[in-house]
Amino acid sequence: QRPIGIQLLFSLFLCTWSCDVFAYLIGSKFGRTPFAPYISPKKTLEGFIGGLSGSILCAAIISYYYKIPPVPWILLGAMVGVAGQVGDLFESLFKREAGAKDSSSLIPGHGGFLDRFDSILINSTLIFLAFEVILN
C-alpha cells in the first residue's frame, strides 16, 4: 500500500478551502441566523452548515478520485469543516481583540490574506493528531 501523505496534505488544503468558499457563498446567499455576532458579525449558521457540507463533499470527491476508502476521508471532511470554522472564530476573536481584524480587502469576504490560512493552522494540527497519533 502506498503512503497517503501527499493525498492527505492535498485533501487538508482542498477541504479547508472548500469549507471557506461554501461557507462564504451559502452564508452570503442564504445566511439569516447569526452564528457569533460579537466575534464575526457576518458569520451565520447557514454559512457554517454550508461550509461543513462543502468540506464533506470535497472529501468524498477526493476519496473517489484517489480510490481510497471513503469513511476516513469523509470523517476528515467533517473534522475539517467543524474545527476549521470554530478555529477561525477563535482566531478572529484574537485579531479583533488586538485591533487587527479586517486588515485588508484583497480577497472578497475575508479580512486579509492571512485569513486564508487561519483554518489551515487548526486543521493541520487536528489532522496530524487524527492520522498519526490516534490511528497508529
KOLDREN-407655 format. One line per 8 residues: number of its first residue (from 1); their letters; for each residue x, y, z of C-alpha. Coordinates in nm, 4 decimals. Example, Ala and Ser with C-alpha at 12.3 -4.5 7.8 and 13.67 -1.06 7.14 Angstrom:
<recs>
1> as> 1.2300/-0.4500/0.7800 ~ 1.3670/-0.1060/0.7140 .
</recs>
This chain:
<recs>
1> qrpigiql> 0.0000/0.0000/0.0000 ~ 0.1355/0.3412/-0.0934 ~ 0.1807/0.6243/0.1586 ~ -0.1094/0.8668/0.1804 ~ 0.0867/1.1723/0.2958 ~ 0.0557/1.3703/-0.0261 ~ -0.3134/1.2888/-0.0631 ~ -0.3691/1.3849/0.2996 .
9> lfslflct> -0.1925/1.7202/0.2623 ~ -0.3734/1.7891/-0.0648 ~ -0.7049/1.6950/0.0996 ~ -0.6352/1.9155/0.4011 ~ -0.5936/2.2241/0.1839 ~ -0.8773/2.1448/-0.0571 ~ -1.1291/2.0534/0.2139 ~ -1.0385/2.3557/0.4256 .
17> wscdvfay> -1.0663/2.5965/0.1361 ~ -1.3845/2.4283/0.0110 ~ -1.5289/2.4839/0.3554 ~ -1.4308/2.8524/0.3441 ~ -1.5734/2.9019/-0.0052 ~ -1.9002/2.7161/0.0600 ~ -1.9473/2.8952/0.3933 ~ -1.8998/3.2305/0.2211 .
25> ligskfgr> -2.1264/3.1506/-0.0757 ~ -2.4079/2.9856/0.1222 ~ -2.3827/3.2379/0.4058 ~ -2.3928/3.5318/0.1629 ~ -2.6910/3.3946/-0.0254 ~ -2.8998/3.2272/0.2468 ~ -2.7490/3.3420/0.5778 ~ -3.0059/3.4763/0.8215 .
33> tpfapyis> -2.9139/3.3333/1.1622 ~ -2.6104/3.4998/1.3255 ~ -2.3571/3.2453/1.4471 ~ -2.1198/3.4558/1.6587 ~ -2.2206/3.8202/1.6157 ~ -1.9628/3.9748/1.8510 ~ -1.6668/3.7848/1.7085 ~ -1.7602/3.7810/1.3422 .
41> pkktlegf> -2.0865/3.9617/1.2637 ~ -2.1197/3.8239/0.9097 ~ -2.0896/3.4548/1.0042 ~ -2.4222/3.2716/1.0012 ~ -2.5452/2.9278/1.0980 ~ -2.6433/2.8689/0.7347 ~ -2.2888/2.9554/0.6279 ~ -2.1496/2.7181/0.8909 .
49> igglsgsi> -2.3656/2.4328/0.7598 ~ -2.2741/2.5231/0.4019 ~ -1.9044/2.5152/0.4887 ~ -1.9358/2.1812/0.6638 ~ -2.1249/2.0389/0.3657 ~ -1.8664/2.1733/0.1219 ~ -1.5822/2.0177/0.3154 ~ -1.7539/1.6779/0.3349 .
57> lcaaiisy> -1.8421/1.6894/-0.0354 ~ -1.4832/1.7752/-0.1247 ~ -1.3538/1.4870/0.0906 ~ -1.5934/1.2436/-0.0763 ~ -1.4808/1.3552/-0.4234 ~ -1.1138/1.3209/-0.3275 ~ -1.1782/0.9752/-0.1838 ~ -1.3485/0.8709/-0.5074 .
65> yykippvp> -1.0723/1.0223/-0.7219 ~ -0.7896/0.8515/-0.5316 ~ -0.9912/0.5289/-0.4866 ~ -0.9398/0.5393/-0.1102 ~ -1.1950/0.4039/0.1390 ~ -1.4462/0.6893/0.1836 ~ -1.5186/0.6699/0.5571 ~ -1.1835/0.8084/0.6840 .
73> willgamv> -1.1899/1.0824/0.4209 ~ -1.5493/1.1827/0.4940 ~ -1.4597/1.1958/0.8643 ~ -1.1620/1.4126/0.7673 ~ -1.4011/1.6416/0.5784 ~ -1.6330/1.6644/0.8789 ~ -1.3472/1.7348/1.1216 ~ -1.2026/1.9991/0.8914 .
81> gvagqvgd> -1.5462/2.1528/0.8362 ~ -1.6163/2.1953/1.2068 ~ -1.2713/2.2578/1.3538 ~ -1.1650/2.4991/1.0828 ~ -1.4667/2.7219/1.1313 ~ -1.4510/2.7115/1.5099 ~ -1.0753/2.7747/1.4972 ~ -1.1331/3.0624/1.2570 .
89> lfeslfkr> -1.3759/3.2146/1.5071 ~ -1.1179/3.1932/1.7858 ~ -0.8509/3.3483/1.5674 ~ -1.0967/3.6210/1.4634 ~ -1.1569/3.6910/1.8312 ~ -0.7829/3.7202/1.8966 ~ -0.7369/3.9513/1.5969 ~ -1.0382/4.1620/1.6932 .
97> eagakdss> -0.9050/4.1999/2.0471 ~ -0.5653/4.3007/1.9057 ~ -0.7255/4.5513/1.6672 ~ -0.6046/4.3613/1.3578 ~ -0.9410/4.2368/1.2279 ~ -1.0313/4.3135/0.8664 ~ -0.6807/4.4222/0.7808 ~ -0.7283/4.4103/0.4036 .
105> slipghgg> -0.9808/4.3578/0.1266 ~ -0.7523/4.1630/-0.1074 ~ -0.9818/3.8581/-0.1107 ~ -1.3590/3.9306/-0.1016 ~ -1.5286/3.8036/0.2134 ~ -1.2029/3.7718/0.4057 ~ -1.0333/4.0067/0.6477 ~ -0.6956/3.9748/0.4818 .
113> fldrfdsi> -0.4606/3.7394/0.3035 ~ -0.3706/3.5509/0.6205 ~ -0.7390/3.4711/0.6792 ~ -0.6985/3.2043/0.4092 ~ -0.4623/3.0226/0.6437 ~ -0.6385/3.0624/0.9806 ~ -0.8267/2.7373/0.9401 ~ -0.5241/2.5544/0.7981 .
121> linstlif> -0.3336/2.6137/1.1231 ~ -0.6066/2.4495/1.3290 ~ -0.6885/2.1746/1.0806 ~ -0.3305/2.0666/1.0149 ~ -0.2805/2.0053/1.3861 ~ -0.6095/1.8181/1.4174 ~ -0.5498/1.6018/1.1103 ~ -0.1956/1.5206/1.2233 .
129> lafeviln> -0.3288/1.4045/1.5591 ~ -0.6079/1.2028/1.3982 ~ -0.3986/1.0284/1.1351 ~ -0.0646/0.9903/1.3137 ~ -0.1418/0.9552/1.6809 ~ -0.4931/0.8131/1.7089 ~ -0.4883/0.5793/1.4070 ~ -0.1385/0.4389/1.4667 .
</recs>
